[in-house]
Amino acid sequence: MKRFIVAITILVFFLVGIFFFGFQRLASITLDRLLNSFNTGPIQLSYQQVSFSFPLNIKILEVSLQNNDFSFHAPQVNLSLNWGLFFGKEKSIAATIPKAVISSHSNNFIQSIKDFQFHVVPDFEIDIKSLSVPSDTYTLDAFPLFLQKKDKKISFRINHPELSMNGDIISEKEIQAEYKVFNKNYPLQGQLIFSLNDDTLKGTIESEMDFSFSALFIQKEDGVELQDFSIQNITDEKNSIKFFGNSRLFLKDQPKIQINGQIKSGIIENAYDLNLDLQLEDASEIVGSLNLKTGEPKIDIISSIVFLPESSSFSLQLLPGSIIDENPIQGEIKGKYSNQQINVKFVSQPMEIQYDEITGKGIINGNATFSSGSFKAEGQLNSEWIQYQKYRIENIQMQFQYDLEKILFQAVGYLFDGKVTLDGTYFKKQLQATGSFEKSKIDQFIGGDDLPLTGSISGKFEVQKANSDPLAFSLTVTNGTLFWNNTFIGDQLTAHLNYLGEKMIITDLLLRNHEGVIEGEIEGETEKEIKNIKGNLRFKDYAISFPIAESTFKMIGKGVGSFLYSEGRWEIAADFVAPTWSYDEWSGTDFKFQGEISPETILIEKCETQLLGGDLSLVGEIMPYKEINLNGTIRHLEFPDNDYDFQGKIQEILLAAQGSWDDVLFGITARGEGLTYQGQPLGTTFQIVIEGESALPKKNEKIGFERYLNPEILKKGNIQIQGIHFEQDIDDVYKVIGQGDLEAQLDVSNKIWILESQNLNLQVEDFLSFSGSVLGSFKNDQIDIQQLHLKENARNIDLLGSGTYNVKDKTIQGQFTGQYDTNLPLPDYGLDVYLAGNAELNLSGTTDKPEYNGWIQVNQGKVVQQEKELIQLEDVFSTINGKELTISRGHGQWFGFDFHTEGTIAEAGVNLNFDISGENGLLGQFDYFQGAWQGKITLQGEFSDLRAEGEIQVNDGFIDTTHLDKNQSSSTIFQNLDDSFLNIPIKLKLVLKTDDNFRVKTRFIDLKLKGGLTLENLQDSMEIKGRLDVTEGSYDLVVRTIPIQGYVLFGDYFGFIPQLHLEGRFEVNRYDIILKADGPLDDYEVKFQSEPPLIQEEILSLLFVGDKDAYQSLDTLDLEPHLLSALRFLLGVKGTGLKNVLFFDSVELVAPNQENEGFFGIELTKELGEIASISYTHDLSGGDNSTWNFELDLSREWSFKSEFGTDGDYGWELEFTTRF
């Protein structure tokens, strides 16, 4: 009986744990332990004490019941026996157990129930108030259990706080039970039916979703296996969820469950293969693994799973090997069950994307909802890139919705480096989408790496793809900018493009370039990228730019053409005309071209244009940088640009070039006129014939025309230039102009040009004109002058030289020697320079910046101003170093000085030293001065501001002005000095110092002076300052000599005229007479004073006739002795010499006239020197009017007149008309 009760209890717990606790594995594990404890072997019973009470009550303490399958222990068991048990009527037993513990050692409890003999066990009731089922792996709260056997049925009832179960075990038939799970998050209930005949288990689960299930229940040593396990929700067929497979429940050690099979849904055509392993970590967490597979679309999900029963939440971590439609995927899925649905959030790791021909890489995140067979998902795809064939969209952000039937999506990304938007659906393997693109690169769109077309396009597009059909692509370009080989060809591009599978058609093509347009149609064939393109184009007022070498060929014109691109190779055929074109600094008109252009070949069927004023015609074929076969004619063309700066008019050129690019045979025959070099006229006419073999320019290499003059590559050459003319400024001061004829003949054997000119003329400014010849050679951009001979006949200059000149870098090197005996005018200074000597000059540097060194020897020379020699030179030697002239020795004369000089003359200025000396001449005043001079003068400063300074010592100087004619004054000397200084083109400052013997003598004054003067010419005027003191002096007053003293002053207010300040004292007839002379040299004022005081008339009478009162009675005065004395002084006659000179020089008849009142007579005249005369007039009219006349004219000094009548009357007149 006890064995039966235990078996029934184990069965009840098994059914409760398996079918009603479901996810609550504690119950399942507990039943598993009890099942393992069940064993039908021998039972051992033990107890401590048994007591009876009336009538049939038994109390047993510490009851233990066990065998190999289980053990049972109760501290107390209360039995109540029915008397019918003893009398064969009601065979029932009632047991009450307050508390019990049961543990199992075996899981074979099903077979034990089957083996249980219902008929040998009396009816019973067992009421366990608190049953504990201990376990090492979990904790299960104690629960009440009630068992009742009646006939062949055992009823059971469990009332646990979380579980309620009641049912029946019908002998040899089945086990029936109803259950309820009291869980606040997922309450459920249902029915269980287990067949004891075929071990099938079926039942229902009723909750927010209702399920029914069935399985073949197989007891295992380590647990339970459910075979042919099926479960499906009880709902309409369309939304039903079905599972069919197997399951294993492992009860040993740590409980776990395995489920594998297939899941089907009414909205999914294909079944999912499921493999699920779960195990109980602890009471709050279930962990395991999940593998979910399907064939179409191919899905294989491998993940770990964690289930939290308390919160009804779970998470799946997708593991490597998981794929969705062949796309590996990793990430995390989190979900929760509530409100009759499962909510899932998922975030993937970076994953590879592949669908059909679409590949990519990105991250998917979003959420999904499962409810009653329905499924909805929405999320976002952040992709680095997605590619279909050659179309690659990058940096994608896509929003999508998915309901197991179709996908709705909106995306933005970058296609061919341009922004693209996309809006579409994917439904039943059909893709439909529309979008726009902005500034996508056209070269990436076309996909031909060898096609030099670049730029960007914008517009709209439409995409369709159904099942395995090719992608249909329709595109409308609304704007675009295109370049060909990085050269702009147009913008405002519009076109319609239809792309279906392997065929592309472009219509309504329109491309604008400023005012010009291109129109056309294009067709193409593609696979994964464009293979073949062909089309026809029409040009109108279109600007074309075509790069050639380092520049670009540009023109605007019209025409037609065709375009072909096939297998990576493109070709353009064009018939084009343009009114103008340009290339770098070249330009032309009337351009016509017919031919074909490809990367490998330029086929010129016809090319004509007006170029640089001439006509160019070309025909031939060019394979750039590989081969050339070209013939051309140029007529009336301007000379092309070149490194040598040659220019001119080419009348005709015949061109021919043939051969490989690195070894071309070429020939040029040309004739022209007006040749220039570096912008200067070089020749009136020229002829060129050259033939040679050379390489053409490499890519990005620039080669000028001069390369084809290189004798190293020539086989024939002759150049003749007539009327060469060139000009060159030397240091921006002297202009050199040359002309002549030149012939260059190629020496083929020596690979050199031989240059020769026999009629060379060279003009330097307006004062040098050379003629001569030159012989030289040209090679490697260098002209070697072996001999240059120039002669200037008019100025007697002879030059010989040799040297080199590099025509590219303009470097020069030369050696010249020469002899000269010439004059050089300097008109800016009013000077003429006469030189004779020889020189040697070495030249280096460039024509723009020449450098010189050498020497110049001047044997004789002079500087003349207004036909008057200012400077005489002899034996002057100087060296040249660059622009510096160093004079190491030199001798000459300047203004009466002898000088020796040395110093430098350079671009920065002059620094010369002069040692001067001389006699009987000072600053050009040779006629008036005697004496000796010595001093030092320096000449320094810039050429525009030269300044001479120095000091001159005058010894024994003497200036005598007494021989000046009557029209000259003493100031003439100083005025001439002023004029001399004004003609000197430099600033001058001289200090003149005298010794004690400096003497100045005029007609009345004789002085010895001592002092110093400073002469300086500033601002176009001459100034003299200083003072000379009188050390000894005298004043001759006609009849007597007066000693004087004082000084002579030179200053700012007097110009060059000295100011006299003199005073003398002497005694006449006991009177002290004082003479004062003050004022300018030629206009000084003489004043007389006396002590005691006299008036001026008295002083003059006293001085001239010896009597102060004589002026009152001159008619009674005997003047003869005084007059003779004065005449002797004035005429310089001593003693009685006057009587010896009284004879007449002329006789003149005086005729009567109105002025002489009818006087008639004869006049006899005798000249007494230049200032005096005596005459006698004899009256022939019968009157007594004969007279003697005497006149003394001292010009500016004074004059004296007297008349002696024959009647004895005498009159005289003394007239002071000037200063003494």
RAJO-V955601 format. One record per residue. N is the residue number from 1. SS is DSSP state (alpha for helix, beta for strand, coil for the rest). D_LAST is the distance of its C-alpha to the last C-alpha in whole Angstrom. Layout:
((N,SS,D_LAST) (N,SS,D_LAST))
This chain:
((1,coil,191) (2,alpha,188) (3,alpha,186) (4,alpha,187) (5,alpha,185) (6,alpha,182) (7,alpha,182) (8,alpha,182) (9,alpha,179) (10,alpha,177) (11,alpha,177) (12,alpha,176) (13,alpha,173) (14,alpha,172) (15,alpha,173) (16,alpha,170) (17,alpha,168) (18,alpha,168) (19,alpha,168) (20,alpha,167) (21,coil,164) (22,coil,162) (23,coil,159) (24,coil,160) (25,alpha,161) (26,alpha,162) (27,alpha,166) (28,alpha,166) (29,alpha,165) (30,alpha,168) (31,alpha,170) (32,alpha,170) (33,alpha,170) (34,alpha,173) (35,alpha,174) (36,alpha,174) (37,beta,176) (38,coil,179) (39,coil,182) (40,coil,185) (41,coil,186) (42,coil,188) (43,coil,187) (44,beta,187) (45,beta,187) (46,beta,187) (47,coil,187) (48,coil,187) (49,beta,190) (50,beta,192) (51,beta,193) (52,beta,196) (53,beta,196) (54,coil,199) (55,coil,200) (56,coil,198) (57,beta,194) (58,beta,193) (59,beta,190) (60,beta,188) (61,beta,185) (62,beta,183) (63,beta,184) (64,beta,183) (65,beta,183) (66,beta,182) (67,coil,183) (68,coil,181) (69,coil,179) (70,beta,178) (71,beta,178) (72,beta,179) (73,beta,179) (74,beta,180) (75,beta,180) (76,beta,183) (77,beta,185) (78,beta,187) (79,beta,190) (80,beta,193) (81,beta,196) (82,coil,198) (83,coil,201) (84,alpha,202) (85,alpha,200) (86,alpha,204) (87,alpha,206) (88,coil,204) (89,coil,203) (90,coil,200) (91,coil,198) (92,beta,195) (93,beta,193) (94,beta,190) (95,beta,187) (96,beta,184) (97,beta,182) (98,coil,179) (99,coil,177) (100,beta,177) (101,beta,175) (102,beta,175) (103,beta,173) (104,beta,174) (105,coil,174) (106,beta,175) (107,coil,174) (108,coil,177) (109,alpha,178) (110,alpha,179) (111,alpha,181) (112,alpha,183) (113,alpha,183) (114,alpha,185) (115,alpha,187) (116,coil,188) (117,coil,192) (118,alpha,192) (119,alpha,196) (120,alpha,196) (121,coil,194) (122,coil,195) (123,beta,193) (124,beta,190) (125,beta,187) (126,beta,184) (127,beta,182) (128,beta,179) (129,beta,177) (130,beta,174) (131,beta,174) (132,beta,171) (133,coil,170) (134,coil,168) (135,coil,165) (136,coil,163) (137,coil,160) (138,coil,160) (139,coil,162) (140,coil,164) (141,coil,165) (142,coil,169) (143,beta,171) (144,beta,174) (145,beta,177) (146,beta,180) (147,beta,183) (148,beta,186) (149,beta,189) (150,beta,191) (151,coil,193) (152,coil,191) (153,beta,188) (154,beta,186) (155,beta,183) (156,beta,180) (157,beta,177) (158,beta,174) (159,beta,172) (160,coil,169) (161,coil,166) (162,coil,164) (163,beta,167) (164,beta,170) (165,beta,173) (166,beta,176) (167,beta,179) (168,beta,182) (169,beta,183) (170,beta,186) (171,coil,188) (172,coil,188) (173,coil,186) (174,beta,182) (175,beta,180) (176,beta,179) (177,beta,176) (178,beta,174) (179,beta,170) (180,beta,167) (181,beta,164) (182,coil,163) (183,coil,159) (184,coil,156) (185,coil,154) (186,coil,157) (187,coil,160) (188,beta,163) (189,beta,166) (190,beta,169) (191,beta,172) (192,beta,173) (193,beta,176) (194,beta,177) (195,beta,180) (196,coil,182) (197,coil,184) (198,coil,181) (199,coil,178) (200,beta,176) (201,beta,174) (202,beta,172) (203,beta,171) (204,beta,168) (205,beta,165) (206,beta,164) (207,coil,161) (208,coil,158) (209,coil,159) (210,coil,163) (211,beta,164) (212,beta,167) (213,beta,168) (214,beta,170) (215,beta,170) (216,beta,173) (217,beta,173) (218,beta,174) (219,beta,174) (220,beta,172) (221,coil,172) (222,coil,169) (223,beta,168) (224,beta,169) (225,beta,168) (226,beta,168) (227,beta,169) (228,beta,169) (229,beta,167) (230,beta,166) (231,beta,164) (232,beta,163) (233,beta,162) (234,coil,164) (235,coil,162) (236,coil,162) (237,coil,162) (238,coil,158) (239,coil,157) (240,coil,159) (241,beta,158) (242,beta,161) (243,beta,161) (244,beta,163) (245,beta,163) (246,beta,164) (247,beta,164) (248,beta,164) (249,beta,164) (250,beta,164) (251,coil,165) (252,coil,165) (253,coil,163) (254,coil,160) (255,coil,161) (256,beta,159) (257,beta,160) (258,beta,159) (259,beta,159) (260,beta,159) (261,beta,160) (262,beta,158) (263,beta,157) (264,beta,157) (265,beta,156) (266,coil,157) (267,coil,153) (268,beta,153) (269,beta,154) (270,beta,154) (271,beta,155) (272,beta,154) (273,beta,155) (274,beta,155) (275,beta,155) (276,beta,154) (277,beta,155) (278,beta,155) (279,beta,156) (280,beta,156) (281,beta,153) (282,beta,154) (283,coil,155) (284,coil,152) (285,beta,151) (286,beta,152) (287,beta,150) (288,beta,151) (289,beta,150) (290,beta,150) (291,beta,150) (292,beta,150) (293,beta,150) (294,beta,151) (295,coil,151) (296,coil,149) (297,coil,146) (298,coil,146) (299,beta,146) (300,beta,146) (301,beta,145) (302,beta,146) (303,beta,145) (304,beta,146) (305,beta,147) (306,beta,147) (307,beta,149) (308,beta,149) (309,coil,152) (310,coil,151) (311,coil,148) (312,coil,150) (313,beta,147) (314,beta,146) (315,beta,143) (316,beta,143) (317,beta,141) (318,beta,141) (319,coil,141) (320,coil,140) (321,coil,142) (322,coil,142) (323,beta,141) (324,beta,141) (325,coil,142) (326,coil,141) (327,beta,138) (328,beta,138) (329,coil,137) (330,coil,137) (331,beta,136) (332,beta,138) (333,beta,140) (334,beta,141) (335,beta,144) (336,beta,146) (337,beta,149) (338,beta,149) (339,coil,151) (340,coil,153) (341,beta,150) (342,beta,148) (343,beta,144) (344,beta,142) (345,beta,138) (346,beta,137) (347,beta,134) (348,beta,134) (349,coil,132) (350,coil,129) (351,beta,132) (352,beta,132) (353,beta,133) (354,beta,135) (355,beta,137) (356,coil,138) (357,coil,135) (358,beta,133) (359,beta,131) (360,beta,129) (361,beta,128) (362,beta,128) (363,beta,129) (364,beta,132) (365,beta,133) (366,beta,135) (367,beta,138) (368,beta,141) (369,beta,145) (370,beta,148) (371,beta,151) (372,coil,154) (373,coil,154) (374,beta,150) (375,beta,147) (376,beta,143) (377,beta,140) (378,beta,136) (379,beta,133) (380,beta,130) (381,beta,129) (382,beta,126) (383,beta,126) (384,beta,123) (385,beta,124) (386,beta,127) (387,beta,127) (388,beta,129) (389,coil,129) (390,coil,125) (391,beta,124) (392,beta,123) (393,beta,122) (394,beta,121) (395,beta,120) (396,beta,123) (397,beta,124) (398,beta,128) (399,beta,130) (400,beta,133) (401,beta,137) (402,beta,140) (403,coil,144) (404,coil,146) (405,coil,146) (406,beta,142) (407,beta,138) (408,beta,136) (409,beta,132) (410,beta,129) (411,beta,126) (412,beta,122) (413,beta,120) (414,beta,118) (415,beta,119) (416,coil,117) (417,coil,114) (418,beta,114) (419,beta,116) (420,beta,120) (421,beta,122) (422,beta,126) (423,beta,129) (424,beta,132) (425,beta,136) (426,beta,138) (427,beta,142) (428,coil,145) (429,coil,143) (430,beta,140) (431,beta,137) (432,beta,135) (433,beta,131) (434,beta,128) (435,beta,125) (436,beta,121) (437,beta,118) (438,beta,114) (439,beta,112) (440,beta,114) (441,beta,113) (442,alpha,115) (443,alpha,115) (444,alpha,117) (445,alpha,119) (446,alpha,120) (447,coil,120) (448,coil,119) (449,coil,117) (450,coil,116) (451,coil,115) (452,coil,111) (453,beta,111) (454,beta,110) (455,beta,109) (456,beta,111) (457,beta,113) (458,beta,115) (459,beta,118) (460,beta,122) (461,beta,125) (462,beta,128) (463,beta,131) (464,beta,134) (465,beta,137) (466,beta,141) (467,coil,143) (468,coil,142) (469,coil,140) (470,coil,137) (471,coil,134) (472,beta,133) (473,beta,129) (474,beta,127) (475,beta,124) (476,beta,121) (477,beta,118) (478,beta,115) (479,beta,112) (480,beta,111) (481,beta,108) (482,beta,108) (483,beta,106) (484,beta,107) (485,coil,106) (486,coil,104) (487,beta,102) (488,beta,103) (489,beta,105) (490,beta,106) (491,beta,107) (492,beta,109) (493,beta,112) (494,beta,115) (495,beta,118) (496,beta,122) (497,beta,124) (498,beta,128) (499,beta,129) (500,beta,132) (501,coil,133) (502,coil,132) (503,beta,130) (504,beta,127) (505,beta,126) (506,beta,123) (507,beta,123) (508,beta,120) (509,beta,117) (510,beta,114) (511,beta,110) (512,beta,107) (513,beta,104) (514,coil,101) (515,coil,102) (516,beta,105) (517,beta,108) (518,beta,111) (519,beta,115) (520,beta,118) (521,beta,121) (522,beta,122) (523,beta,125) (524,beta,126) (525,beta,128) (526,beta,128) (527,coil,131) (528,coil,129) (529,coil,126) (530,beta,124) (531,beta,126) (532,beta,125) (533,beta,123) (534,beta,122) (535,beta,121) (536,beta,119) (537,beta,115) (538,beta,113) (539,beta,110) (540,beta,108) (541,beta,104) (542,beta,104) (543,beta,101) (544,beta,102) (545,beta,101) (546,beta,102) (547,beta,100) (548,beta,99) (549,coil,98) (550,coil,95) (551,beta,94) (552,beta,97) (553,beta,98) (554,beta,97) (555,beta,99) (556,beta,100) (557,beta,103) (558,beta,107) (559,beta,110) (560,beta,113) (561,beta,114) (562,beta,117) (563,beta,117) (564,beta,120) (565,beta,120) (566,beta,123) (567,coil,124) (568,coil,120) (569,beta,119) (570,beta,117) (571,beta,116) (572,beta,114) (573,beta,115) (574,beta,112) (575,beta,111) (576,beta,108) (577,beta,105) (578,beta,101) (579,beta,98) (580,beta,96) (581,beta,96) (582,beta,93) (583,beta,93) (584,coil,90) (585,coil,87) (586,beta,89) (587,beta,91) (588,beta,93) (589,beta,95) (590,beta,99) (591,beta,100) (592,beta,104) (593,beta,106) (594,beta,110) (595,beta,112) (596,beta,113) (597,beta,111) (598,beta,113) (599,coil,112) (600,coil,113) (601,coil,112) (602,beta,110) (603,beta,111) (604,beta,109) (605,beta,111) (606,beta,108) (607,beta,104) (608,beta,102) (609,beta,98) (610,beta,95) (611,beta,93) (612,coil,89) (613,coil,89) (614,beta,92) (615,beta,96) (616,beta,98) (617,beta,101) (618,beta,103) (619,beta,107) (620,beta,109) (621,beta,110) (622,beta,108) (623,beta,110) (624,coil,107) (625,coil,106) (626,coil,109) (627,beta,109) (628,beta,108) (629,beta,109) (630,beta,106) (631,beta,105) (632,beta,102) (633,beta,99) (634,beta,96) (635,beta,94) (636,beta,90) (637,beta,90) (638,beta,86) (639,coil,86) (640,coil,88) (641,coil,86) (642,coil,85) (643,coil,84) (644,coil,81) (645,coil,80) (646,beta,81) (647,beta,81) (648,beta,82) (649,beta,85) (650,beta,88) (651,beta,90) (652,beta,93) (653,beta,95) (654,beta,98) (655,beta,100) (656,beta,103) (657,beta,104) (658,beta,107) (659,beta,109) (660,beta,109) (661,coil,106) (662,coil,105) (663,beta,105) (664,beta,104) (665,beta,104) (666,beta,101) (667,beta,100) (668,beta,96) (669,beta,95) (670,beta,92) (671,beta,90) (672,beta,87) (673,beta,83) (674,beta,80) (675,beta,80) (676,beta,77) (677,beta,77) (678,coil,75) (679,coil,74) (680,beta,73) (681,beta,74) (682,beta,76) (683,beta,78) (684,beta,79) (685,beta,82) (686,beta,85) (687,beta,88) (688,beta,90) (689,beta,94) (690,beta,95) (691,beta,98) (692,beta,99) (693,beta,102) (694,beta,100) (695,coil,101) (696,coil,100) (697,coil,99) (698,coil,101) (699,coil,101) (700,coil,98) (701,coil,96) (702,coil,93) (703,coil,92) (704,coil,90) (705,alpha,90) (706,alpha,88) (707,alpha,91) (708,alpha,93) (709,alpha,90) (710,coil,91) (711,alpha,93) (712,alpha,95) (713,alpha,97) (714,beta,97) (715,beta,99) (716,beta,97) (717,beta,93) (718,beta,91) (719,beta,87) (720,beta,85) (721,beta,82) (722,beta,80) (723,beta,76) (724,beta,75) (725,beta,72) (726,beta,71) (727,beta,68) (728,beta,66) (729,beta,63) (730,beta,62) (731,coil,61) (732,coil,60) (733,coil,57) (734,beta,58) (735,beta,61) (736,beta,63) (737,beta,65) (738,beta,68) (739,beta,71) (740,beta,74) (741,beta,78) (742,beta,80) (743,beta,84) (744,beta,86) (745,beta,89) (746,beta,91) (747,beta,93) (748,coil,96) (749,coil,97) (750,coil,94) (751,coil,94) (752,beta,90) (753,beta,88) (754,beta,86) (755,beta,83) (756,beta,81) (757,beta,78) (758,beta,76) (759,beta,74) (760,beta,72) (761,beta,68) (762,beta,66) (763,beta,63) (764,beta,60) (765,coil,58) (766,coil,56) (767,coil,55) (768,beta,58) (769,beta,61) (770,beta,64) (771,beta,67) (772,beta,70) (773,beta,74) (774,beta,75) (775,beta,79) (776,beta,81) (777,beta,84) (778,beta,85) (779,beta,87) (780,coil,88) (781,coil,85) (782,beta,82) (783,beta,80) (784,beta,80) (785,beta,77) (786,beta,78) (787,beta,76) (788,beta,72) (789,beta,70) (790,beta,67) (791,beta,65) (792,beta,61) (793,coil,61) (794,coil,57) (795,coil,56) (796,coil,58) (797,beta,60) (798,beta,63) (799,beta,65) (800,beta,69) (801,beta,70) (802,beta,74) (803,beta,75) (804,beta,77) (805,beta,77) (806,beta,79) (807,coil,80) (808,coil,81) (809,coil,79) (810,coil,76) (811,beta,75) (812,beta,74) (813,beta,73) (814,beta,72) (815,beta,70) (816,beta,67) (817,beta,66) (818,beta,63) (819,beta,60) (820,beta,57) (821,beta,54) (822,beta,53) (823,beta,50) (824,beta,50) (825,beta,48) (826,beta,46) (827,alpha,45) (828,alpha,45) (829,alpha,42) (830,coil,41) (831,beta,42) (832,beta,44) (833,beta,46) (834,beta,47) (835,beta,50) (836,beta,53) (837,beta,55) (838,beta,59) (839,beta,60) (840,beta,63) (841,beta,64) (842,beta,67) (843,beta,68) (844,beta,71) (845,beta,71) (846,beta,72) (847,coil,70) (848,coil,69) (849,coil,68) (850,beta,67) (851,beta,66) (852,beta,64) (853,beta,64) (854,beta,63) (855,beta,60) (856,beta,57) (857,beta,56) (858,beta,52) (859,beta,52) (860,beta,49) (861,beta,47) (862,beta,43) (863,beta,42) (864,beta,40) (865,beta,38) (866,coil,37) (867,coil,38) (868,beta,35) (869,beta,37) (870,beta,36) (871,beta,39) (872,beta,41) (873,beta,45) (874,beta,47) (875,beta,51) (876,beta,51) (877,beta,54) (878,beta,55) (879,beta,58) (880,beta,60) (881,beta,62) (882,coil,62) (883,coil,59) (884,beta,57) (885,beta,55) (886,beta,55) (887,beta,52) (888,beta,53) (889,beta,51) (890,beta,48) (891,beta,45) (892,beta,42) (893,beta,38) (894,beta,36) (895,coil,32) (896,coil,32) (897,beta,35) (898,beta,38) (899,beta,40) (900,beta,44) (901,beta,46) (902,beta,49) (903,beta,50) (904,beta,52) (905,beta,52) (906,beta,54) (907,coil,55) (908,coil,54) (909,beta,51) (910,beta,49) (911,beta,48) (912,beta,46) (913,beta,45) (914,beta,42) (915,beta,41) (916,beta,38) (917,beta,36) (918,beta,34) (919,beta,31) (920,coil,28) (921,coil,28) (922,coil,27) (923,coil,28) (924,coil,28) (925,coil,25) (926,coil,26) (927,coil,24) (928,coil,21) (929,beta,23) (930,beta,25) (931,beta,27) (932,beta,30) (933,beta,31) (934,beta,35) (935,beta,36) (936,beta,39) (937,beta,39) (938,beta,42) (939,beta,43) (940,beta,45) (941,beta,47) (942,coil,49) (943,alpha,48) (944,alpha,47) (945,alpha,44) (946,coil,43) (947,beta,40) (948,beta,39) (949,beta,37) (950,beta,36) (951,beta,34) (952,beta,32) (953,beta,31) (954,beta,28) (955,beta,29) (956,beta,26) (957,beta,24) (958,beta,21) (959,beta,19) (960,beta,17) (961,coil,15) (962,coil,14) (963,coil,17) (964,coil,16) (965,coil,17) (966,coil,15) (967,coil,17) (968,coil,15) (969,coil,13) (970,coil,13) (971,alpha,15) (972,alpha,17) (973,alpha,19) (974,alpha,19) (975,alpha,21) (976,alpha,23) (977,alpha,24) (978,alpha,25) (979,alpha,27) (980,alpha,29) (981,alpha,30) (982,alpha,31) (983,coil,33) (984,coil,35) (985,coil,38) (986,coil,39) (987,beta,37) (988,beta,35) (989,beta,34) (990,beta,32) (991,beta,31) (992,beta,28) (993,beta,28) (994,beta,26) (995,coil,27) (996,coil,25) (997,coil,24) (998,beta,22) (999,beta,19) (1000,beta,16) (1001,beta,14) (1002,coil,11) (1003,coil,9) (1004,coil,7) (1005,beta,9) (1006,beta,13) (1007,beta,15) (1008,beta,18) (1009,beta,20) (1010,beta,23) (1011,beta,24) (1012,beta,26) (1013,beta,25) (1014,beta,28) (1015,beta,28) (1016,beta,31) (1017,beta,32) (1018,beta,34) (1019,coil,35) (1020,coil,34) (1021,beta,30) (1022,beta,28) (1023,beta,27) (1024,beta,25) (1025,beta,25) (1026,beta,24) (1027,beta,22) (1028,beta,20) (1029,beta,20) (1030,beta,18) (1031,beta,20) (1032,beta,18) (1033,beta,15) (1034,beta,12) (1035,beta,9) (1036,beta,9) (1037,coil,8) (1038,coil,10) (1039,coil,13) (1040,coil,13) (1041,beta,13) (1042,beta,12) (1043,beta,14) (1044,beta,13) (1045,beta,16) (1046,beta,16) (1047,beta,17) (1048,beta,16) (1049,beta,18) (1050,beta,20) (1051,coil,22) (1052,coil,25) (1053,coil,22) (1054,coil,19) (1055,coil,22) (1056,coil,20) (1057,coil,16) (1058,coil,15) (1059,beta,14) (1060,beta,12) (1061,beta,13) (1062,beta,12) (1063,beta,13) (1064,beta,13) (1065,beta,16) (1066,beta,17) (1067,beta,19) (1068,beta,19) (1069,coil,23) (1070,coil,24) (1071,beta,21) (1072,beta,19) (1073,beta,16) (1074,beta,14) (1075,beta,10) (1076,beta,10) (1077,beta,8) (1078,beta,10) (1079,beta,11) (1080,beta,11) (1081,coil,10) (1082,coil,9) (1083,coil,8) (1084,coil,7) (1085,beta,7) (1086,beta,6) (1087,beta,9) (1088,beta,11) (1089,beta,15) (1090,beta,18) (1091,beta,21) (1092,coil,23) (1093,coil,21) (1094,coil,20) (1095,coil,19) (1096,alpha,15) (1097,alpha,16) (1098,alpha,18) (1099,alpha,15) (1100,alpha,13) (1101,alpha,17) (1102,alpha,17) (1103,alpha,14) (1104,alpha,15) (1105,alpha,18) (1106,coil,20) (1107,coil,22) (1108,coil,21) (1109,coil,23) (1110,alpha,22) (1111,alpha,21) (1112,alpha,24) (1113,coil,26) (1114,alpha,24) (1115,alpha,27) (1116,alpha,29) (1117,coil,26) (1118,coil,26) (1119,coil,23) (1120,alpha,24) (1121,alpha,23) (1122,alpha,20) (1123,alpha,19) (1124,alpha,21) (1125,alpha,19) (1126,alpha,16) (1127,alpha,17) (1128,alpha,18) (1129,alpha,15) (1130,alpha,14) (1131,alpha,17) (1132,coil,18) (1133,coil,21) (1134,coil,23) (1135,coil,26) (1136,coil,27) (1137,coil,27) (1138,coil,25) (1139,alpha,29) (1140,alpha,30) (1141,alpha,28) (1142,coil,29) (1143,coil,32) (1144,coil,32) (1145,coil,31) (1146,beta,33) (1147,beta,35) (1148,beta,36) (1149,beta,38) (1150,beta,37) (1151,coil,40) (1152,coil,41) (1153,coil,40) (1154,coil,39) (1155,coil,36) (1156,coil,36) (1157,coil,39) (1158,coil,41) (1159,coil,39) (1160,coil,40) (1161,beta,39) (1162,beta,37) (1163,beta,33) (1164,beta,32) (1165,beta,29) (1166,beta,27) (1167,beta,25) (1168,beta,22) (1169,coil,21) (1170,coil,19) (1171,coil,17) (1172,beta,18) (1173,beta,22) (1174,beta,24) (1175,beta,28) (1176,beta,31) (1177,beta,33) (1178,beta,36) (1179,beta,39) (1180,coil,42) (1181,coil,43) (1182,coil,44) (1183,coil,42) (1184,coil,39) (1185,coil,36) (1186,coil,35) (1187,beta,31) (1188,beta,28) (1189,beta,25) (1190,beta,22) (1191,beta,19) (1192,beta,16) (1193,beta,14) (1194,coil,11) (1195,coil,12) (1196,coil,9) (1197,coil,6) (1198,coil,8) (1199,beta,12) (1200,beta,15) (1201,beta,18) (1202,beta,21) (1203,beta,25) (1204,beta,28) (1205,beta,31) (1206,coil,35) (1207,coil,36) (1208,coil,33) (1209,coil,31) (1210,beta,27) (1211,beta,24) (1212,beta,21) (1213,beta,18) (1214,beta,14) (1215,beta,13) (1216,coil,9) (1217,coil,10) (1218,coil,7) (1219,coil,4) (1220,coil,0))
